[in-house]
């Protein structure tokens, strides 16, 4: 009978070890998708415990101490796992103290193991400690079940309850019975053996249930990723359709009414929306690529969604500001720091500058205040910077530079944006700021006209200069804001 019991222990140990090995593939994906390490840790300790019980009589009886200590450590790992599910992991001090508990029990258990007639005491020390840990597991599982309502977690709680009941009955049966007082758990009566194997079977079922729980989470995550990918494809198609519609709108409006103010407004909106829509399209393509590779993490996803949100806000701001440009009402001007407006625009074009290897030379004096609608002037600066970027990209210049200077010139504030490209051809200079006049092969002739239209709304001016050695320079001039004393009157 002793040999049969030992074989049973070894079989249970090998089964549990197989469960540990089956969990390894789940830890070969990106670290973000890893399940909790406490699951294989608990299963591993349980396998060590069963194998130690099975080999103790054949190798060394000290393995009984290792077996019981490993059994307690397996239960502690499950407590750590369930607490992590509830979002309340142990801190460093608590973790140290709880993992010292099995060591303290081992120190008490080892003298009892070598002393005669101490079987009941050994059982009481291990089983009562184990039952307290199982009760803790059960409380954590119930708390998580109330929050999540997962069926698998509910079954885990039921299995844990049966395990607790089996341990309690077995403890009572041993401590109150007339069984052996010295050795061994291998020679318990049939009822005690049945209870022991029932609890072992329950524990193995619980470990399998944990594997199913994490597999279900992985499947749910993959399904969510597939749904996100499908949604991103839909959004990408919508933006593509919108971009095509934008092009049709531009050409249609140009044919219908090239000079009317309403036509200019509509075309300008479609023209200026090109950049935020294009940026949204790139972000969606990037998100799609990451989802297809399965390497996206919450931080990257949040960053991409924030970019999409910012692009949408910019598109809405462009529509509002362009509508206000063509109304007869006031321009809703407020005092703004020119340096802040330049910084916001540079943040927008920074990826484009980096991809095209363009350096920015920036010199902006402090406290340059102008009274304007900030969104409109940001759009002016963005248009001029985009023109410079495109000119440099098509120029073949190796050392590409854009210089931005803002300074006081007498009573006015001046802003200049220059590049070291090829400049503007002489035949285009006379009509440079006219509506539908363009220097680009695929241009609409709206950008510079719109810049002039906006700047002149605030009593400012804009003009073009050739750079010495080649390149283009656009200079904007704004009047100073009214003095505080004059505003108070």
C-alpha positions in Angstrom: 0.0 0.0 0.0 2.9 2.3 0.8 4.3 1.8 -2.7 0.9 2.4 -4.3 0.6 5.7 -2.4 4.0 6.8 -3.4 3.2 6.0 -7.1 0.0 8.0 -6.7 2.0 11.0 -5.5 4.4 10.8 -8.3 1.6 10.5 -10.9 -0.1 13.6 -9.5 3.2 15.4 -9.5 3.9 14.5 -13.1 0.4 15.6 -14.1 0.9 19.0 -12.4 4.3 19.4 -14.0 2.7 18.8 -17.4 0.3 21.7 -16.6 3.3 23.9 -15.8 5.0 23.0 -19.1 1.8 23.7 -21.0 1.8 27.3 -19.7 5.2 28.1 -21.1 4.0 29.1 -24.6 1.8 31.8 -23.1 5.0 33.5 -21.8 6.7 33.6 -25.2 4.6 36.5 -26.5 5.3 40.2 -25.7 5.6 40.9 -22.0 2.6 43.1 -22.1 0.4 40.0 -22.9 1.9 37.7 -20.2 -0.4 36.1 -17.7 0.5 36.4 -14.0 3.7 34.5 -13.0 2.0 33.3 -9.8 -0.1 30.8 -11.8 2.9 28.6 -13.0 4.7 29.4 -9.8 1.8 27.9 -7.7 1.5 24.9 -10.1 5.3 24.3 -10.0 5.4 24.3 -6.2 2.5 21.9 -6.1 4.3 19.5 -8.6 7.4 19.7 -6.4 5.3 18.9 -3.3 3.7 15.8 -4.9 7.0 14.5 -6.3 8.7 15.0 -2.9 6.0 13.1 -1.1 6.3 10.3 -3.6 10.1 10.0 -3.4 10.6 10.6 0.3 10.7 7.0 1.4 12.9 6.0 -1.5 15.4 8.9 -1.4 15.4 10.8 2.0 12.7 11.5 4.5 13.8 15.1 4.6 11.8 15.4 1.4 8.7 15.3 3.6 9.7 18.7 4.9 10.3 20.0 1.4 6.9 18.6 0.3 4.9 20.3 3.0 6.8 23.6 2.6 6.2 23.5 -1.1 2.5 22.8 -0.5 2.1 25.9 1.6 4.1 28.0 -1.0 1.7 26.8 -3.7 -1.2 28.1 -1.7 0.5 31.4 -1.0 1.2 31.9 -4.7 -2.5 31.4 -5.4 -3.3 34.1 -2.8 -0.9 36.5 -4.5 -2.5 35.6 -7.9 -6.1 36.3 -6.7 -5.1 39.5 -5.0 -3.5 40.7 -8.2 -6.8 40.0 -10.0 -8.5 42.3 -7.4 -6.0 45.1 -8.1 -4.5 44.9 -4.6 -1.1 43.2 -4.9 1.1 42.9 -1.8 3.7 45.6 -1.3 7.4 44.6 -0.9 7.2 44.2 2.9 4.0 42.2 2.8 5.4 40.0 0.1 8.5 39.3 2.1 6.5 38.4 5.3 4.0 36.1 3.6 6.8 34.2 1.8 8.6 33.8 5.1 5.6 31.9 6.5 6.4 28.6 4.8 10.0 28.9 6.0 8.8 29.3 9.6 6.5 26.4 9.3 9.4 24.3 7.9 11.6 25.2 10.9 8.8 24.0 13.3 8.0 20.9 11.2 11.5 19.4 10.8 12.0 18.6 14.6 8.5 17.0 14.7 9.3 14.9 11.7 12.3 13.3 13.4 10.7 13.0 16.8 8.7 9.8 17.7 4.9 9.8 18.1 4.3 13.2 16.5 2.2 12.3 13.5 -0.9 14.1 14.8 1.1 17.3 15.7 2.7 17.3 12.3 -0.7 17.0 10.6 -2.2 19.8 12.7 0.7 22.2 12.0 0.5 21.7 8.2 -3.2 21.2 7.6 -4.4 24.0 9.8 -2.0 26.4 8.2 -3.1 25.2 4.8 -6.8 25.5 5.6 -6.2 29.2 6.7 -4.5 29.9 3.4 -7.3 28.2 1.4 -9.9 30.3 3.3 -7.9 33.4 2.2 -7.9 32.2 -1.4 -11.7 31.6 -1.3 -12.3 35.2 0.0 -10.2 36.7 -2.8 -12.0 34.6 -5.4 -15.4 35.6 -4.1 -14.4 39.2 -4.2 -13.2 39.0 -7.8 -16.3 37.0 -8.8 -18.6 39.7 -7.5 -16.7 42.2 -9.6 -16.3 40.3 -12.8 -19.0 37.6 -12.8 -16.8 35.2 -14.7 -18.2 31.6 -14.8 -14.7 30.1 -14.6 -13.9 32.1 -11.5 -17.2 30.9 -10.0 -16.2 27.3 -10.6 -12.7 28.0 -9.2 -14.4 29.3 -6.0 -16.6 26.1 -5.8 -13.5 23.8 -6.3 -11.6 25.8 -3.7 -14.5 25.4 -1.3 -14.6 21.6 -1.9 -10.8 21.5 -1.3 -11.2 23.3 2.0 -14.0 21.0 3.1 -11.9 17.9 2.2 -8.9 19.2 4.2 -11.1 20.1 7.2 -12.7 16.6 7.3 -9.3 14.9 6.8 -7.8 17.0 9.6 -10.7 16.2 11.9 -10.5 12.5 11.0 -6.8 12.2 11.7 -6.8 14.3 14.9 -9.8 12.7 16.5 -9.2 9.1 15.3 -7.2 6.2 16.7 -4.8 6.0 13.7 -1.0 5.7 13.9 0.8 8.2 16.0 4.2 8.1 14.4 4.2 7.2 10.7 3.0 7.6 8.0 0.6 9.4 5.7 1.4 6.5 3.4 -0.4 4.1 5.8 -3.6 6.1 6.5 -6.9 4.3 6.6 -8.9 4.2 3.3 -11.2 7.1 4.3 -8.3 9.4 5.0 -6.6 8.3 1.7 -9.8 9.0 -0.2 -10.0 12.5 1.2 -6.4 13.2 0.4 -6.7 12.1 -3.2 -9.9 14.0 -3.6 -8.2 17.2 -2.5 -5.3 16.5 -4.8 -7.7 16.0 -7.7 -9.5 19.2 -6.8 -6.3 21.1 -6.9 -5.3 19.8 -10.3 -8.7 20.7 -11.6 -8.2 24.2 -10.2 -4.9 24.5 -12.0 -6.5 23.4 -15.3 -9.3 26.0 -14.6 -6.6 28.7 -14.2 -5.1 27.7 -17.6 -8.6 27.9 -19.2 -9.2 31.3 -17.6 -6.0 32.8 -19.1 -6.6 31.1 -22.4 -10.1 32.6 -22.5 -8.6 36.1 -21.7 -6.1 35.6 -24.6 -8.9 34.6 -27.0 -11.0 37.6 -25.9 -8.0 39.9 -26.4 -7.4 38.5 -29.9 -11.1 38.9 -30.8 -11.0 42.5 -29.6 -7.8 43.1 -31.7 -9.6 41.6 -34.7 -12.6 43.9 -34.1 -10.4 46.9 -33.7 -8.6 46.0 -36.9 -11.9 45.7 -38.7 -13.0 49.1 -37.2 -9.7 50.7 -38.3 -10.2 49.4 -41.8 -13.7 51.0 -41.9 -12.4 54.3 -40.5 -9.5 54.2 -43.1 -12.0 53.6 -45.9 -14.2 56.5 -44.7 -11.2 58.9 -44.6 -10.1 57.7 -48.0 -13.6 58.4 -49.4 -13.5 61.8 -47.7 -10.2 62.7 -49.2 -11.5 61.7 -52.7 -14.7 63.7 -52.1 -12.5 66.6 -51.0 -10.7 66.6 -54.4 -13.9 66.4 -56.3 -15.3 69.3 -54.2 -12.3 71.4 -55.0 -12.4 71.0 -58.7 -16.2 71.2 -58.8 -16.2 74.5 -56.9 -13.4 76.0 -58.9 -15.4 75.4 -62.1 -18.7 76.7 -60.6 -17.4 79.9 -59.1 -13.7 80.6 -59.0 -13.9 84.2 -57.6 -17.0 84.3 -55.4 -16.4 84.6 -51.7 -18.6 81.6 -50.9 -16.7 79.4 -53.4 -13.4 80.5 -51.9 -14.6 79.6 -48.5 -15.6 76.1 -49.5 -12.5 75.4 -51.4 -10.3 76.9 -48.6 -12.0 74.6 -46.1 -11.4 71.5 -48.2 -7.8 72.6 -48.9 -6.9 73.3 -45.3 -8.5 70.1 -44.0 -6.1 68.1 -46.1 -3.3 68.1 -43.5 -5.3 66.9 -40.4 -7.2 64.4 -42.5 -3.9 63.1 -44.0 -2.4 62.9 -40.5 -5.4 61.0 -39.3 -5.0 58.6 -42.2 -1.3 58.0 -41.4 -2.1 57.3 -37.7 -4.9 54.8 -38.7 -2.5 53.1 -41.1 0.1 52.8 -38.3 -2.5 51.5 -35.8 -3.7 49.0 -38.4 -0.1 47.7 -38.9 0.5 47.4 -35.2 -2.8 45.5 -34.7 -2.0 43.1 -37.6 1.4 42.4 -36.0 -0.2 42.1 -32.5 2.4 44.2 -30.9 0.4 47.2 -29.8 0.3 48.1 -26.1 -2.0 50.3 -24.1 0.5 53.2 -23.9 1.1 53.2 -27.7 -2.7 52.8 -28.4 -3.4 55.8 -26.1 -0.8 57.9 -27.9 -2.2 57.1 -31.3 -5.8 57.9 -30.2 -4.6 61.1 -28.6 -3.0 62.1 -32.0 -6.3 61.3 -33.8 -8.2 63.4 -31.3 -5.8 66.3 -31.8 -6.2 66.0 -35.6 -10.0 66.0 -35.3 -9.8 69.1 -33.0 -7.6 70.8 -35.5 -10.0 70.0 -38.4 -12.9 71.5 -36.4 -10.8 74.6 -35.5 -9.9 75.1 -39.2 -13.6 74.9 -40.2 -14.6 77.4 -37.5 -11.7 79.8 -38.3 -12.2 79.7 -42.0 -15.9 80.3 -41.7 -15.2 83.4 -39.5 -12.7 84.7 -42.1 -15.5 85.1 -44.7 -18.1 86.6 -42.4 -18.8 90.3 -42.0 -18.5 90.2 -38.2 -15.5 90.9 -36.1 -12.5 88.6 -36.1 -12.7 87.7 -32.4 -9.1 88.8 -31.9 -7.3 88.4 -28.6 -3.8 89.1 -27.4 -1.5 86.1 -28.0 2.2 85.3 -27.6 3.7 84.9 -31.0 6.3 82.5 -29.7 3.6 80.2 -28.3 1.8 80.1 -31.7 5.1 79.2 -33.5 5.8 76.4 -30.9 2.3 74.8 -31.5 2.8 74.7 -35.3 6.3 73.3 -34.9 4.9 70.4 -32.9 2.5 69.6 -35.7 5.2 69.6 -38.5 7.9 68.0 -36.4 7.4 64.4 -37.9 7.5 65.9 -41.5 10.7 67.8 -40.7 12.3 64.7 -39.3 11.3 62.5 -42.2 12.6 64.9 -44.8 15.8 65.7 -42.8 15.1 69.4 -42.5 16.7 71.5 -39.8 14.9 74.4 -38.1 16.8 77.5 -37.1 14.7 79.4 -34.6 15.1 82.9 -33.2 12.1 84.3 -31.4 12.3 87.3 -29.1 10.4 87.1 -25.8 7.1 88.9 -25.1 6.1 89.4 -28.7 2.4 90.1 -28.3 -0.1 90.4 -31.2 -3.8 90.8 -31.2 -5.2 88.1 -33.5 -7.4 85.0 -33.6 -4.7 82.4 -32.6 -6.2 79.5 -34.7 -6.1 81.6 -37.9 -2.5 82.8 -37.4 -1.4 79.3 -36.6 -2.9 78.2 -39.9 -1.0 81.0 -41.7 2.3 79.8 -40.1 1.5 76.2 -40.9 0.8 77.0 -44.6 4.1 78.9 -44.9 6.0 76.1 -43.2 4.4 73.4 -45.4 5.3 75.4 -48.5 8.9 75.6 -47.4 9.0 71.9 -46.6 7.6 71.0 -50.0 10.0 73.4 -51.7 13.0 71.8 -50.0 11.8 68.3 -50.6 11.7 69.0 -54.4 14.8 71.1 -54.6 17.5 68.3 -54.3 19.3 70.4 -51.6 21.3 68.2 -49.2 21.6 70.5 -46.3 17.9 71.6 -45.9 17.2 74.5 -43.5 14.2 76.5 -42.6 14.8 79.7 -40.5 12.1 81.2 -38.4 12.7 84.6 -36.9 10.3 86.8 -34.8 11.3 90.2 -33.5 10.2 93.7 -32.9 10.7 96.2 -35.8 10.0 99.7 -34.5 6.4 99.6 -33.2 5.4 96.5 -35.1 6.1 92.8 -34.8 7.7 90.9 -37.7 7.8 87.2 -38.4 9.9 85.8 -41.2 10.0 82.2 -42.6 12.7 81.4 -45.0 14.3 78.3 -46.6 17.4 77.5 -48.7 15.6 76.0 -51.6 15.3 77.2 -55.1 13.0 80.2 -54.4 10.1 81.4 -56.6 10.4 81.7 -60.3 10.2 85.3 -61.6 7.1 84.6 -63.7 5.1 83.7 -60.6 6.0 86.6 -58.4 3.5 89.2 -59.6 0.5 87.0 -58.9 2.0 85.2 -55.9 -0.8 86.2 -53.4 -3.7 86.1 -55.9 -6.6 83.6 -55.6 -6.1 80.4 -57.8 -2.5 81.5 -58.7 0.0 78.7 -57.8 3.7 78.0 -58.2 3.1 74.2 -57.8 2.3 71.7 -60.4 -0.6 70.2 -58.3 -1.4 73.3 -56.3 -4.8 74.9 -56.0 -3.6 78.5 -55.6 -5.3 78.9 -52.2 -2.6 78.8 -49.5 -0.8 82.2 -50.0 -4.0 84.0 -51.0 -5.6 82.7 -47.7 -2.5 83.7 -45.7 -2.7 87.3 -47.0 -6.5 87.4 -46.5 -6.1 86.4 -42.8 -3.1 88.7 -42.1 -4.8 91.7 -43.6 -7.9 91.1 -41.4 -5.7 92.2 -38.4 -4.2 95.2 -40.2 -1.1 93.3 -41.0 0.9 92.6 -44.2 2.8 89.8 -45.9 5.4 90.0 -48.7 7.9 87.8 -50.4 11.7 88.3 -50.7 14.4 86.3 -52.6 17.1 85.0 -50.3 20.7 85.7 -51.1 22.3 82.5 -52.4 18.9 81.0 -53.3 15.7 80.3 -51.4 12.4 82.0 -50.4 11.5 84.3 -47.5 8.1 85.4 -46.5 7.8 88.3 -44.0 4.7 89.0 -42.0 4.2 92.3 -40.1 1.6 92.8 -37.3 0.7 96.1 -35.6 1.3 96.3 -31.8 -1.8 95.6 -29.6 -3.4 98.7 -28.1 -1.9 100.0 -24.9 -3.6 99.0 -21.6 -4.5 102.6 -20.8 -6.2 103.0 -24.2 -8.2 99.7 -23.8 -9.4 100.8 -20.4 -10.9 104.0 -21.9 
